Amino acid sequence: MFSYCVARKIRVAVLRDSCPMKFVKVIAVLLLLSMGLLISKGYIEENFFSNRRESPHTPVAPPHPTATRMKSELMNPLNLTQCEGCNVNAKPQPLSCTEIFQTVQDVEKSNYKIQLIAAAPGSGNDWCMLTLRELTGLKTGSVYHFSKLKSLKNVPENLLYYHTHYPYLKHMGAVGEYLDTHPQRVILLIRNPLDAGLSEYVRQIIAKKKNGTAKYSNADGVFTESHFLVRTSLKDISLAPALETHLLKFFQGWKKLHTYWLKEYKGELMVVLYSDLLKDPSLFEKMASFFGYDSQVSEERKTRLNCLYQHYERTAAMKRKRVPAIDNSKEPVRKLFMSHIQSATSYVEKLYKEKYNETILII
């Protein structure tokens, strides 16, 4: 706009008088005006639109208290003491159930007792070990992790309990004598002998095929129907010889184990059915209580219990991957082995009734 005005002034001057001297004077005046405007513009910008430098002797007014408070709140909305990279007084965020379950510690040694969960192989020992560890936050383990020790007396006293298959599987020293002469708490976990026997049979095959890694997650491509059944025709089916041999031996050990704990063992005993445990997570709280753990004594323990209930569907039977060859063979095997199943379960049910004057049903 300014350039346009200058150009117009020059044009008017030239048209009025063609005298060169007057034209030069007009140009000079216009140049002086332009310089004056530029100098004024720089002064205004320096004094009114920039952070000018103050003289060291120039007094500076203190900031208004309200402005200071507002700046502090913007920097630190919760009014908490700041530290380098953190906030020392900030309220800690609650842990997730997964993080809570991963936190475990040793059992205090005061008034320590060796406590056991006894069960036949394939009866849910690993499941109980994991779930009770998550519920209590205390370490659990197996007596077979200490197979080099000469006696159960030498087992480290820092676990809530140890699981054992005794006397189905023997382990260190005269364990029976030790259990009978020391204060004990034992939970007997009972599972239907066929289901337990099949689970152990599968575990042993996987261990052989997968170099000792006996996990159901490694069962893919290992099993076919021939591991369980022999079909000579559409209607003629029999047990695979290897499975029949395994189950006959397993059932003998299953009866022997339950005979010992229900008839010969004289210490504190709690009996839990595997089938009940699948349906009722509160049984884990009762098992922990039997071992001297109180789930209601603190908020931390209540939180653990709530996490167990929230995630119980995940823990139920450890949600093992289904293998069609195994699942499709179970019912035919059950029918072929029914007389052995009924004989074993009725025998243990009778032992239980003699001990507690109550009935149970092993399904």
C-alpha positions in Angstrom: 0.0 0.0 0.0 2.8 2.4 0.9 4.6 1.7 -2.4 1.4 2.4 -4.3 1.0 5.8 -2.6 4.6 6.7 -3.4 4.2 5.8 -7.1 1.0 7.9 -7.3 2.7 11.0 -5.8 5.6 10.7 -8.2 3.2 10.4 -11.2 1.2 13.5 -10.1 4.4 15.5 -9.6 5.6 14.6 -13.0 2.3 15.5 -14.7 2.1 18.9 -13.1 5.6 20.0 -13.8 8.1 18.5 -16.0 11.0 20.4 -14.4 13.7 17.9 -13.4 14.7 19.7 -10.3 11.2 19.6 -8.8 10.9 16.0 -9.6 14.2 15.3 -7.8 13.0 17.2 -4.7 9.8 15.1 -4.6 11.8 11.9 -4.7 14.1 13.1 -1.9 11.2 14.0 0.3 9.6 10.6 -0.2 12.8 8.8 0.6 13.1 10.7 3.9 9.6 9.8 4.8 10.2 6.1 4.0 13.4 6.1 6.2 11.5 7.7 9.1 8.7 5.1 8.9 11.2 2.2 9.0 13.0 3.7 12.1 9.7 4.1 13.9 8.7 0.6 13.1 11.9 -0.9 14.5 11.5 1.1 17.7 8.0 0.0 18.3 8.9 -3.7 17.7 11.9 -3.5 20.1 10.0 -1.8 22.9 6.5 -3.3 22.7 6.8 -6.7 21.0 10.0 -8.3 22.1 11.6 -9.4 25.4 13.9 -6.4 25.8 17.0 -6.7 27.9 16.8 -5.0 31.2 19.6 -3.0 32.7 21.1 -4.8 35.7 20.0 -1.8 37.8 16.5 -1.8 36.6 14.1 -3.1 39.4 12.0 -6.1 38.4 8.6 -6.5 40.0 8.0 -9.9 41.7 5.5 -12.2 40.0 1.9 -12.1 41.2 1.2 -14.9 43.8 -1.8 -16.1 41.7 0.3 -16.4 38.6 2.9 -18.4 40.6 0.3 -20.8 42.0 -1.3 -21.4 38.6 2.1 -22.2 37.0 2.9 -24.6 39.9 -0.5 -26.4 39.4 0.1 -26.7 35.6 3.5 -28.2 36.2 2.3 -30.5 39.0 -1.6 -30.9 39.0 -1.6 -33.2 42.1 0.6 -30.9 44.2 3.0 -33.8 44.8 6.7 -33.5 45.3 8.6 -34.0 42.0 11.7 -36.0 41.7 14.0 -36.8 38.8 11.9 -39.0 36.5 9.3 -39.9 39.1 6.8 -38.8 41.7 7.8 -40.1 45.1 4.5 -39.4 46.7 2.3 -40.5 43.8 -0.2 -43.2 44.6 1.0 -46.6 43.2 -1.1 -48.1 40.5 -2.8 -51.4 41.4 -1.2 -54.5 40.1 -3.0 -56.7 37.6 -4.0 -60.2 38.6 -1.2 -61.5 36.3 1.4 -59.4 38.2 0.0 -60.5 41.5 0.1 -64.2 40.6 3.8 -63.8 39.6 4.7 -62.5 43.1 5.7 -65.4 45.4 7.9 -65.7 48.5 9.2 -68.2 51.0 7.1 -69.4 53.9 8.3 -68.2 57.3 10.0 -70.9 59.3 8.4 -70.2 62.6 6.3 -73.2 63.7 6.9 -74.8 60.3 5.3 -78.1 59.4 6.0 -80.4 56.5 2.7 -80.3 54.6 1.8 -82.5 51.6 -0.8 -83.0 48.9 -0.8 -86.7 48.1 -2.4 -87.9 44.8 -1.9 -90.6 42.2 -0.1 -89.4 39.0 -2.4 -87.6 36.6 -4.7 -86.4 39.4 -4.1 -82.7 39.2 -0.9 -82.1 41.2 0.5 -79.5 38.9 -2.8 -77.7 38.7 -3.1 -77.5 42.5 0.6 -76.5 42.8 0.1 -73.6 40.4 -3.3 -72.5 41.8 -2.4 -72.6 45.5 0.8 -70.7 44.7 -1.2 -68.0 42.9 -3.7 -67.8 45.7 -1.3 -67.6 48.6 1.8 -66.0 47.1 3.8 -68.7 48.8 6.2 -71.2 47.2 5.0 -74.7 46.5 6.9 -77.7 45.1 7.4 -81.4 44.7 9.3 -83.8 46.9 10.7 -85.3 43.7 12.6 -82.1 43.1 14.8 -83.2 46.0 15.4 -86.8 45.0 19.1 -86.6 46.0 18.3 -86.1 49.6 18.4 -89.1 51.9 15.3 -88.3 53.9 12.2 -86.1 53.8 13.6 -84.6 57.0 16.1 -82.7 54.8 13.6 -81.0 52.6 14.0 -77.2 52.7 11.4 -75.7 55.1 10.4 -72.7 52.9 7.4 -74.0 50.9 3.7 -74.0 51.7 3.5 -77.7 50.8 5.1 -80.4 48.7 3.2 -82.8 46.4 3.8 -86.5 46.5 2.7 -89.7 44.8 3.7 -91.8 47.8 3.4 -94.8 48.1 2.5 -95.1 44.4 6.0 -93.8 43.8 8.7 -94.3 46.4 10.9 -91.5 47.4 13.7 -90.6 49.8 14.1 -92.7 52.9 11.6 -94.0 55.4 9.0 -91.4 54.5 6.2 -93.3 56.1 7.9 -93.4 59.5 8.7 -89.7 59.3 5.2 -88.7 58.4 3.8 -90.8 61.3 6.1 -89.3 63.9 6.0 -85.6 63.0 3.2 -83.0 63.1 1.7 -83.1 59.6 -1.1 -81.8 57.4 -1.9 -83.8 54.3 -4.5 -83.2 51.6 -5.5 -86.3 49.7 -6.6 -85.4 46.1 -8.8 -88.2 44.6 -9.5 -88.4 40.8 -11.3 -91.2 38.9 -8.7 -93.9 38.3 -9.4 -94.1 34.5 -9.1 -90.4 33.9 -5.9 -90.2 36.1 -4.5 -93.3 34.4 -5.1 -92.0 30.9 -3.5 -88.7 31.8 -0.4 -90.4 33.1 -0.3 -92.7 30.0 -0.4 -89.6 27.7 2.3 -87.9 29.8 4.6 -90.9 29.6 4.2 -91.2 25.8 4.9 -87.5 25.3 8.0 -87.7 27.5 9.4 -90.5 25.3 8.6 -88.8 22.0 9.6 -85.3 23.0 12.8 -86.0 24.9 11.4 -85.7 28.4 9.1 -82.7 27.8 5.9 -84.2 29.1 3.5 -81.3 28.3 0.1 -81.5 26.7 1.1 -78.6 24.5 3.5 -81.0 22.7 0.9 -83.6 22.0 0.2 -82.6 18.4 1.3 -85.2 15.9 2.1 -87.8 18.6 -1.2 -89.6 19.1 -3.4 -91.7 16.9 -6.3 -93.9 17.9 -4.0 -96.9 17.8 -2.4 -95.7 21.0 -5.7 -96.4 22.8 -7.8 -98.8 20.7 -7.4 -101.7 18.3 -10.2 -102.1 15.7 -10.4 -105.5 14.0 -13.8 -104.5 12.4 -16.4 -101.8 12.7 -17.9 -103.4 15.8 -14.9 -105.3 17.2 -12.8 -103.0 19.4 -10.3 -103.8 22.1 -7.8 -101.9 24.2 -4.4 -101.3 22.8 -2.0 -103.8 24.5 0.3 -101.1 25.8 -2.6 -99.1 27.3 -4.2 -102.2 28.9 -0.9 -103.1 30.5 -0.4 -99.6 31.8 -4.0 -99.3 33.2 -3.8 -102.6 35.1 -0.6 -101.6 36.7 -1.9 -98.1 37.4 -5.1 -99.3 39.1 -3.1 -101.4 41.5 -0.9 -98.4 42.5 -4.0 -96.2 42.7 -5.6 -98.5 45.3 -2.4 -98.9 47.2 -2.0 -95.1 47.5 -5.5 -94.5 48.8 -5.3 -97.4 51.1 -2.2 -95.9 52.8 -3.6 -92.4 53.3 -7.2 -93.4 54.3 -6.3 -96.4 56.4 -2.8 -96.3 57.6 -1.9 -92.6 57.9 -2.9 -91.2 61.4 -2.1 -87.5 61.0 -4.4 -84.6 60.0 -6.0 -85.4 56.6 -8.3 -83.5 54.3 -9.9 -85.3 51.3 -10.7 -83.4 48.1 -12.3 -84.8 45.0 -10.9 -83.7 41.7 -14.4 -83.5 40.2 -15.5 -81.1 43.0 -12.4 -78.9 42.5 -13.3 -78.4 38.9 -16.7 -76.9 39.8 -16.0 -75.1 43.1 -13.0 -72.7 43.3 -13.8 -72.0 47.0 -12.2 -75.4 47.7 -8.8 -73.9 47.0 -9.4 -71.4 49.7 -10.4 -74.2 52.1 -7.2 -76.2 51.1 -5.1 -73.1 51.8 -6.9 -72.6 55.1 -6.1 -76.2 56.1 -2.5 -75.5 55.5 -2.7 -72.5 57.9 -3.2 -69.7 55.4 -5.9 -67.1 56.1 -7.3 -65.5 52.9 -9.1 -62.8 54.8 -6.4 -61.4 57.1 -5.3 -58.6 54.8 -6.4 -56.6 51.8 -3.6 -58.1 49.7 -4.8 -61.6 50.4 -8.4 -60.6 49.7 -7.2 -59.3 46.3 -5.5 -62.5 45.5 -8.6 -64.5 46.3 -10.7 -62.2 44.1 -8.2 -62.7 41.3 -8.5 -66.4 41.7 -12.3 -66.3 41.3 -12.0 -63.9 38.3 -9.6 -66.1 36.4 -10.8 -69.5 37.6 -12.0 -70.5 34.1 -8.4 -70.0 32.9 -7.0 -72.2 35.7 -9.6 -75.0 35.6 -7.7 -78.1 34.7 -5.2 -75.7 33.2 -7.2 -75.4 30.0 -5.2 -78.0 28.2 -5.2 -78.1 24.5 -7.7 -80.7 23.2 -6.3 -83.6 21.2 -8.9 -85.4 19.1 -7.2 -88.8 19.2 -7.3 -88.7 23.0 -10.7 -87.2 23.5 -12.4 -89.5 21.0 -10.9 -92.6 22.6 -11.9 -91.9 26.2 -15.5 -93.3 26.2 -14.7 -96.5 24.3 -11.9 -97.1 26.7 -14.2 -96.4 29.7 -16.7 -98.9 28.5 -14.1 -101.6 27.9 -12.5 -101.1 31.4 -15.7 -100.4 33.3 -15.5 -103.4 35.7 -12.0 -102.4 36.8 -13.2 -98.8 37.4 -16.1 -99.8 39.5 -14.0 -102.2 41.6 -11.4 -99.6 42.3 -13.7 -96.6 43.1 -16.1 -98.7 45.3 -13.1 -99.9 47.3 -11.9 -96.4 48.0 -15.4 -95.1 48.7 -15.7 -97.8 51.3 -12.4 -96.8 53.0 -13.6 -93.2 53.2 -16.9 -94.2 54.8 -15.1 -96.3 57.4 -12.9 -93.4 58.3 -15.3 -90.5 58.3 -18.7 -92.3 58.4 -19.7 -90.3 55.3 -20.1 -91.2 51.7 -18.3 -89.8 48.6 -18.8 -90.5 44.9 -15.7 -90.8 42.8 -16.8 -89.8 39.2 
